[in-house]
Amino acid sequence: MVVQTYILDETDKKIVDFIQRDPTTTHTQIAQRINKSQPTVGMRIKKLEKLGILQFQAGLNLKSTGYYLAKVSFQSLDPNSIKKMIGSCPYMIQGYRLSGISDFMIIIAYPTLKGLDKIVNFHFRNNPNVNEIETDIITDIINEIVVPVDFYFRSCNCIKKVEKNEIIDL
């Protein structure tokens, strides 16, 4: 896999900074603030989007929802199956490959602590391909975490293990 790098210059950084602070800012407003033409700003934004550097994401802000978050770190005997599992469970909001003692870290969100525990049991503690599991409950979210949510997602099998009165899909 060939990875190309694009180095952001000061103009790109200013554009990204304005968009991050206010995604509804128009190209014209950005152009006025950075002393560039509107077509230049528009072309740069389009280029940054095409390269996958600048992305726009709508979703739920987990800092405002009252959901509990857990960080699960572990060693995996089958990394490919773990990657598939992360993509198939809507409660796993992010996954990372690591170097060190643990080779994966997953962030899970759910509205109850009991539900979080059951999801961890289903996917990790009962998984023969997972060792050295460490689970931490995240007690405070410092920055905003916005995740896209498919409200019509057919639940992962892990949710069948959570009592009916606890089920609140993301």
N, C-alpha and C positions, 0 to 999 in steps of 0.2 A: 504494500500500500504506500503510495507516494503522497506525502503531505506537503502542500505548499503553504508557505507562510506569507502573510501580508502584514507589513509593518504600518501601523497607524501613524500618520503624521499629525501635527498639531491641529490642522483643520478637521481631520476625521475625529480626533479626540473631542474637540469642541462640539461637533455635530452630535456625536454619541452622548455626550454629557447633557446637552439640551433635551434630547429625545428621552433619555432615562429619567430626567427630572419631570418632564411633561410630555408624554407620548402624543398628546393632541396638538403640540406645537407645529405650526405650518412651516413649510420650506421657506416661505417669504420671511416669517418671523426669525427663523434661524439665520437666514442670509443677512438680515439687518443687524443681528447681534454679533455676527462674526466678520462682518464687512466683506462678504462674498456675494456673488450674484445668485439669484434664486435657481437658475438652471445648473450652476455649479453644485449647489447644495443638493439639488434633486438627483443629479448624476452620481454624486458621491454616495448618497443614501442607497440608491439603486445598486451600486457596485458593492457596498458593504452587505446588503441583503443577499445579493447573488453569491457572494463568497461565504455566506453563512455566519458572518461576524456580527451583524446586526439583525436581531429577530424581535418580533413583536409577539407577545403572548397574553391572551386574556384568560382569566380563570378566577378561582377563589383565593382570597388572601387568608392563608391559614392562621396568621397572627390574630385575625378578627373573628374566626369561626368558633373558637373554644374546643377545637379538636386537640386530642393528645397526640404527641409525636414521640416516636421511639427511634433510637439508633441501634441497629443490630450489626455487630461485626462478627466475622467468623472466617474459618478456613474452609475451602471448598475442594472436594475431590473431583468435581465435574463442573468447571466454570461455565461451559456452554449451557448446561441445564439451568444454572443459576440465572444466567442472562435471560433465558426464555421465561423463567418463573417471574422475574422482575417485570417483564413486559406483559405478563398475563394477569397480574393481580393489581386491581385499581387502587389498592390501599398502599402499595409500595410507590411512593411518589418520586424517589430518586435512588439510584444505585451507583456505586463507585467501585472500581477495581483498585486495590491497594498493593503497595509493597510493604513487607514487614511481616509481623506475626499473623495478622489477619490479611486475607487477600480480597475480601469484600466488605463493604459497609452499605447498609440499606437504611433509608429513612422511611418509616411507616407512619401513616396518619389514620386515626380512627376516633370516633366521638366518645368512647369509653375505655378506661384502663383494662377492664376485663376483656373487651374485644381485642385490644392490642395484644394482650397476653395470648389469647387463643389463636390469633393470626400467626404470632411468632412460634407457638407450639406446632401448628399445622405445617408451616413452611420450613422451619429450621430445626426445632428440637426433635421432631419426628422424622427428619430427613437423614438417611444414612450417608449421604454425600456431603454432610455439613458437620464440622468439628469445631471445638473451641468457641462456642457461641458466647458472646457478651452482649447483653441488652441494657441500654440506658434509656430512661425516660427523660426527654428534653423538658426542662422546667421553665425555660423562658426563651422566646424568640426575639432576637435583637433586631434583625432586619426583616422587612416584609418578605414573605414567601408566597408567591402567586403560582398556583398550579392549575393547568387545564383540567376540567372535570367533564367526563361523559356521564351525564345523569341517567342515560339509558343503557349503560354497560350491564351486560349480564354478569352477575356476581361470580367472583372466583370461588372455587370449591371451599376455600378457607372460611367463607362467611357462613356456610351451612353449619359450621361448628359453633357459631355464636348464637345465643338465644334469640328467638324471633323478636322479643321486645327491645333488643339492643340494636337491631339492624337499622342503620341509618346510612344509606349509601352516600358516598361523596358526591 
